[in-house]
Amino acid sequence: SAKLLQSLSEPFDLQRESYIRQWQRTVVNPKFDFAGQTSDGGHIYRLSRCVLLAHEDKSFQGALVASMSIPWGETKDDSDLGGYHLVWTRDLVQSATALLASGQTGTPLRALIWLATIQRPDGSFPQNSWINGCAYWSGLQLDEIAAPILLAWRLQREGVDLGLFDPCVMILRAAAYLIRQGPVTAQERWEENSGYSPSTLATVIAGLVCAAEFAKKHDHTDTRDFIFAYADWLAAHIEEWTATTRGELFKNIPRHYIRINPTDPQTPDPHADPNATMIQIGNDGGIHPARNVVGGDFLHLVRLRIRDANDPIVRDSVKVIDRVLKHDLPQGPCWRRYNHDGYGQKDDGSAYDGTGVGRSWPILTGERGHYELAAGHDPKPFISALEKFANKGGMISEQLWDAEDSLVCGMKCGSPTGAAMPLCWSHAEYISLVRSVHDGVCFDRVEPAFQRYVANPVQSRHEIWSLRHPIRRMPRGKILRIILATEATVVWSDDHWKNTKKSDTAGINTLDLWFADFPTKTMPAGSVIEFTFFWKKDQRWEGRNYSVAVSELK
């Protein structure tokens, strides 16, 4: 009766207008009808847009789940509460960005506001959550902290009126978290390993650049410069952290990006060597040298404009993943996530049950299309392939069977496996690629990042030390910047404690962070900076010393 009375309390004309408006929002504005960039007259483009809109919850507006399906649901029971009908921050931002690319602004704005309401006080976002914002899994992924910043920046770039909502507080909280907790992520985008991930670093750097732009817009000059300095430091170390010089997958290409350089997220090695680390692959994939496990994650560096598409190491890395991960399906090329992947349909066609064989992902065809566009090549074949990957109902799946046809299990090469279908990420990737081809540039690009790291490269002036990432060595000439979450006095020495000096930390109030700088230009090579902290709030000593060795630039 309450529902009935609530319905009758609104005039019928208003109810009818609201009903019609919900249907009209699925109609593509002629300005954003990019059928000319498709190979099927825009059918999958329009359908993909509707798929994404249908995945927005109608009660908790702005909450877009990853999929209404449960992967290999035929083998699951009621104890599997999650499935994919949860909100992953990363997937939500992918979906919202694609809708924005297709001219729809209401859902992307609601998605950003929904994200702001679930942000934790420390600036982080849940790994995934129910539509009401309650966290489900407990993992933390740095790319998911940065992704909402990118969504806010894209809405602003596209001229969307945010109304009374100001995302600046959310953005600065997220930026502060990234600086406190980086650069090692507890989980990369595949939610399986911790370490230095090229895709995570690309997203974090791009997010920080956007955060600095927001700070600049609000006249927070010190905040802008502080964020830029950290982003510059990350950008300067990408290859050191995520590229091997001893790869063995391609005889003549020893230098290429790897999937991830693993390290313990709680006590990360700040100087983990990608040539020497070993990686434990999830889903019973075994232990392997990290230098010989590759994926297309580095393509995010190009897509977000952190690296140039024609950088030699990028081109070489593309050759490596093509040799190791590419599968030519009947519809077109597709790639697996990484070698030794165990998340996917088993060789006998049975369902993934904690072990299996990682199959080809349509989203990776879309990501490759974005790379080809950035490299000045023709991305149209990748659009066509994505359209042909869709099933008869137009749904694009999470994974495709990339082995020969099997009469035993009924699997056909290029057909969907038992993984999630539809996967919003797959449809979002397709929409974004169509828009990118129309524009001639990647829709996800962050132009300020391109200007800063590709067009007119900025040299990092700092080496960053934090309790989360305590570097042990640095090149002479750089500024050692110590970043802390609490105000302190740094007690230090550069002559083995023969003389003691004190430096008070300066505060960046908008980020609730503190820092102290120590130039090393005049220090002789071989110097060691030793230091400890006196915490002002608690009036106590740190209780241990730290040190950073200063060496000549290589």
Secondary structure, 3 states (H helix, E strand, C coil): CHHHHHHHCCCHHHHHHHHHHHHHCCCCCHHHCCHHHCCCCCHHHHHHHHHHHHCECCCCCCCECCCCCCCCHHHCCCCCCCCCCCEEHHHHHHHHHHHHHCCCCHHHHHHHHHHHHHCCCCCCCCCEECCCCCECCCCCCHHHHHHHHHHHHHHHHCCCCCCCCCCHHHHHHHHHHHHHHCCCECCCCCCCCCEECHHHHHHHHHHHHHHHHHHHHCCCHHHHHHHHHHHHHHHHCHHHHHEECCCCCCCCCCCEECCCEECCCCCCCCCCCCCCCEEEECCCCEEEEHHHCCEHHHHHHHHCCCCCCCCHHHHHHHHHHHHHHEEEECCEEEEECECCCCCCCCCCCCCCCCCCCCCEEHHHHHHHHHHHHHCCCCCHHHHHHHHHHCCCCCCCCCCECCCCCCCCCCCCCCCECCCCCCCHHHHHHHHHHHHHHHHCCCCCCCHHHHHHHHHCCCCCCEEEEECCCCCCEEECCCEEEEEECCCEEEEEECCCCCCCEEEECEEECCCCEEEEEEECCCCCCCCEEEEEEEECCCCEECCCCEEEEEECCC
